[in-house]
Amino acid sequence: MNILTIAGSDPTSGAGIQSDIKTFFMLHAYSFTVITSITSQNTKQFFKIKPISVDMVTSQLDSIFSDFVVDAVKIGVVYNSDIIKIIHAKLRNKNLLIVTDPILKSTTGGVLLQEDAFHDYKKLIIPISTVVTPNTFEASTLTGIKITSKKNLSECASKIKSLGAKNVVITGFEFKNIIMDLVADKSEYTIQTTKKSDIIHGTGCNYSAALVSYLAMGETLYKAACLSQKFVYDIIINPHNTGNGSKLPIFNKSNEIINLNNAILKLKQIDLFYTLIPECQTNFVFSKVNPKSINDVVGISGRIIKSKNKIIIAGGLEYGGSKHVATAVVEISKKFPEIRSAINIKYNKTILHKLAKMNYNIISYNRLKEPNKIKSMENKSISWGIKNSLRSTKETPDVIFHKGDIGKEPMILIFGKEPFDVIHKIYNLC
């Protein structure tokens, strides 16, 4: 998944191009960048902004589109009319998912859109946008509507749509000490968030970068907005407080997330892995030591899916992101605590034969023998199956499989001590 961000540079890395790159990396997207401006700012003060020449912005855009497939675009700071016009000219005829974050000023007070460019911004950038993601200040500025109620939020969303935007997400409305977002596509939904937090530099950039990532993965706007809100919450819950002004978001990956993310990047390089993905798709997980529940297991919030002859990671990494594969790891770790990672692949005899030739410990269970009471209980089948299969071995299993049941796809689970252990076993299958 390739995402182009068109935005300004922030030396604090809390916002702008630098922040977008970090967000895309966290969500398994490759980032292309077109820089529109260079800013000088810190957590206390905004000093200067210098726009990049139109010729250079044009050259950057041409260099990307002439060489790469771009799956989606995020537009951030554009600053002046000349840059707005060239972005519009280069994107208007491309059938692209475009998320626009209408950044008008920085957290530290710097003006990021020239006043005389405001008309062109509304006329040329908003209409090419699949989704526009203003905060309440930006929504009010774009529409002239003062936001004091949920009704005003709805009025703002409708007005922005009338400017040409297909969808609108207005973030950060404070209502009775609760922060909420309004998601407006064909219908309107509110998403309640947490209580008001400290001012964190760059959260709007983080949110819109996460939103374009989740939308590019195929999520609905509402689901993408929910996931993006959670993404932002996770990176601001313990912010950097290294400066003397506003705090900075911290992209604090746990060891489990870092290791699994690196393994997934390696998995994407295995040319024929797509041939191993079952109809129900694939998940890949890594747990904490001695996991007590799936909330101690990092997994992909969506799935690893097959698209022709390549794989797409549809979702970000999060604890509790997987149910079935994570449940298998939780259950197996009770008897073999060294096992912390697993992946599911499709079942067939050829694959099992290859695994057997590599001298892996392979065990199985019969889903036809699963009690009806277990079948009727949510997410209990995996626990039952793993428990039953482990009764037949005293050695750590590498592979556990079952041949399915009525309406249940047969499956192979490959286990390892950590994700690259699993990758090694997969690599030998391809």
N, C-alpha and C positions, 0 to 999 in steps of 0.2 A: 504494500500500500504506500503510494507516494503522495505526499501532501506538500503543496507550495504555500509558504507564508510570505505575504507581501506586507512589510511593516518596517518600523524604525528600530534602530539599535539602542539598547539601554545598557550603559556600562555597569550597572549594579547586577545585571542578569535577572532581576526580579520580574521584568516585563519585556515586551517587545520580542525581537527575533530570538534572542538568547533563551528567553522563557519558553517560546514556542518549540524550539528544538528539544528542550528537555521534556516538555509534555509529550511531543510526538514519540520520542524515544521510549518513554514510559509506556506508551500505548502501542508499541511495535510498528510505528509508521516511520518511513524514511522521509526526512525533511529536505525540501529544496527551499532556498531563500532568495528573495529579491528585496534589497534594502532601499527604502525610500528616503530615509533621513538618519542623521547621526545626532544623538542627544548627549548633552553633558549634564548629569544629575547625580544626586546621591539620595540617601534616605531623608535628608533634611530639606534639600533645596533643588530647584530646577534652575540650571544656569543658562544653557544655550541649546538651540536646535539649528541644524544646518541641513537643508534639503539636498538630496542627491540630484544631479542634473538630469533633465528629461532624457537626454541622449544615453546616459548611463543606465537609467531605469529601463529604457527601451531595450538596450543591449542585454541586460540581465534577463528580461522576460524572453527575448528571442533565443538566448542561449539555452534556457531551460526547455522551452516548447519545441525547439528544433531537434532535441536529442532524447527527450524522456517522455514516458507516459505519465501524465499527472492525473491522479484520481480525484483530487479535491483541492480547493484553494481557500485559504483564510486571508482576509484583508483586514489589516490593522491601521496603523498611522499612515496617512497619505499626504497630509500637510498642505499642499497647494493645488490650484486648479490645473496646472500643467501636468502634474503627476496623475491627478484624477482622470484627465482626458486620455492619457496614454494607457492607463490601466483599463479604462472602459473600452478603448479601441481594440486592445489585445484580447479581452475576455468576452466581449459581448456576443460573438458568434461561436463560442466554444460551448459545447454541451457539458458543463461542469457543475459539480456541487460547489457552491460558494457560500461561505459563512463570513459575514461582515461584522466586525466589532467596531462600532462608531466611536472611536477614541477622540474626544474633543480636547481633553486636558489630562495631565498626569496627576497622580496622587499628590505629588509635591507642587502642583499648581502651574506647571508649564503649559502654554497653549500649543496644542498639537494639530490643530486645523485652523488655517488662516480664515479670518472672518469673511474675506471676499471670495473664499472658496466654498462657502457653506451652500450656496445655491447649486453649484455644479455637483457637489457631493450628493445632495438629495436627488438631483436630476439624473446623474450618471452612475453612481455607485449603488444606491439603494435598489434601483430597478433590476440590476443584474444579480442581485443577491438571493440565494435560496433561503437563507435565514439571516436575520439581523438581530444582534444580541446587545442592545443598549442596557445600561443600568438606568435607574430612575432619573438621574440627572440628564443623561444623554437622551432618553426617551422624551423627557419634557422639553429639552432644547430642540429636538428634531420636530416636535409637533406643536409647541407653544401651549401645551396643556399642563397645568400645574397638577402634580400627582399628590393627592391627600387621601385617596380612598381606592378600594379595589375597582370601583366603577371607573375611576380615572385611568387605572392601568389598562382596562379594556378599551377605553376610548383612545388611548395612546397607541395601542396595538393596531386598532382599526385604521387610525390615521397613517401609521407607518406602512401598513399594507396598501393603503390608497396611493402611496408614493411609488408602489411597484414591487415591494418585497413580497415574496411568496409566503414566508412564515416569519414570526417574530417571537423572541424570547426576551422578556424584560426581567432583569435580575435585581435583587437587593431591595425590594420594597419592605419597609419596616412597618409592621402592623401589630399593635399591642405587644411590643417587645419580642415579636417573632419576625424573622426575615423570610420572605417568600418570593418566589419567581412566578411569572405568568408565562405560560406556553400557549401560543396562538397559532394553530394551523387552520384546518377547516372548523375546528371547535376551539374552545379555550379551557385550559386547566391551570390550577394553581398547585405549586409544589411547595409545601412548607419546609422550611429549613431550621437551622439551629438558632439559638439566641444570638443577638448581635455580638460580634467579636471586635477585637482591636482592628485598627486600620492596617491592612496588609497590602503592600505595594505589589501590583501586577495581577491581582486575582481575576480581573476582567479578561486579561490576555490568557491566563491559564484556563478559564472557563471556556472561552470561544475556541481555543486550540483543542481542548478535550472534546467539545461538541462536534467539531468538524471531523475529528478522528472517529468518534462513535457512529456518526452518520455515514461516514465512508465505509464503516464495517457493515452497514445495512440495518442499523437500529432505527426504530421509529423516532420521530422528533421527541415525543414525550419520554421514551425510555432513554434516549441519548441525553436529554436534559437532566433526568434523574441521576444518571451515571456521572455526568459532568459535575453536577452539584456535589456528589459524594467525593469525586476526585479532588475538587478544590478544598473541600472540608479536610480531607486527609493530609493535604500538603500545608494547610495553615494551622492545624491543631497544635503543632509545636514549632512556631515560626522562628526564623533566624532573628536574633536581636543584636546583631554585631555593630550596626550603625547607631547613630544618636537620634534618629528620627523614626519614620514608619518602619515597621518590621517587614521582613522579606519571607516569601514562601520557601519552605524547605522540602526538596524532593528526597525524602528520607526513605530509601528502599531498605527493607530488611534483607538479611543474608539470604533468606528463602526466595524473595522476589528477585534479587540480583542474580542468583544462581539459575533460577528457572528461566528468567528472561534471557540470559546468555545461552542456555540450552535450546530455547525456542529459536533464537537466531541461527544456531547451528542446524537445528532441525529443518529450517526453511532452505538450507543449502543442499539437503539430500534430495536429489532430482526425482527419485521415484517414490518418495514417501506418500504422495497423493494416492498411490495405488493401494495403500494399506488403510485408508480411512473408511470406516463402515458407514452404513446409511444413517445411523444416528449421530454421526460425526465423532470427533475425537476431543478428549481433554487430556491435559498433561499437568501433573500436580507435584508439589514438594511441601512436606510438612515440617512443622517445628519438631523438636525432639519430644517424644512421648505425647503425641497429640491426643487430646481428650474428645474432640469433636471436629466436624468439618471446618469450624471456624479457626482451627489451628493449622489448616492446610491451605496453601496458596494454590489457586487454580485460575483458569481463564473464565472470565465472567460470561463469555459466550461459548464458542467452540473453535476448534481448528477445523475449517471446512475445505472441501475440494472444489476448485473452480477450473474445469478442464484439466490441464496438466500441471497445475500449481496449487499451493495451499494458501489460504488466507486466515490470519489470526483474527477472529471476529470477537473482540472483547479485550479488556485489560486484565492485568493480574491483580487478584485481590483475595484476601483470606475469606473462605466460604464461597469462592467463585465457582467451585465444582461440588456437585452432590455425590454422584455415583462413584467416580474414580477416587474422590477424596475419602468417601466412606470405606472403600476397599483398603486404602492405606491406613486409615484409623484402625480398622479391624485387624489387619495383618501385623501392625506394629505392637499389638498387645502380646503376641507370641514371639515376634521377631522384631524387636525395637530398632534394629539397625536399618530396617526397610522404611524409607521416608519418601520415596518417589514412585510414580507409576504413570503409565499411559495406556489407553485402550486402542486396539486396532481391530480390523475385521477378522473374522474367523474363516480359515479354510485349511484343508489338510496339508497343502503344500507349505504354508507358513509354519505349521506345527512341525512338519518334517524337517525344515531348515533349522528350527530352534532345537529340535532333538539332536540333530547332527552336531550342534555346537555344545552338546553335553550340558545343557541347562536343565535345572530341576523343574519339571513340568508336572503340574497336578491339575485336577479338574473337579467340577461338581455337576450334578444333574438337576437342572431346574424343573424337570418333570416331577421330581420328588419333593418339591417345595410345598409345605403345608398351605392350605387355602387361607388360613389365618394370617400367615406371613405375607402372602400375595396381596391381601386386602389392606395391608398397612403401608403407609407412605415410606418409601426409601428403606424398607427392611429387607428386601430381597438380596441386596448385595451383602449386607452383614451376615445373613443366614448362609449364603453361598460360600463366602470366604471362610467362615467358621467351620463349615462342613468339609471343605477341601483341605483345611489345615490339619484335620484329624488324621489324615493319611500320611503325614510326613513329619520327620523330626529335623529335617534339613531346611534351611532357608529356601523358599521357592523363588524361582526367577519368573515363572510364567504360571498363570492360573487361567483356565478357559472353561466355557460351558457351551453346549450346543443349542441353546435357546429353548423356547417353549412357544405355545400358541401366542402369536402377537409379540413375541420377545426375540429380538435379533441375537444370534449366537455371537460370542465375543471372546477376544483374547486380551488379557491384561498382562503387561510386562512391568516387572518391578525392579527397583534398584535402590542402592543406598543413598544415591543423590542423582539429580537429573542427567548428568553426563554419563553415569553408569547405564541409565536407560537408553540414552542416545547411542552408546556403543552397541547395545544389543539390536537396536533398530537399524543402525548403519549396516550391520552384517546381513540384514534381511533384504537390503536394497542393492 
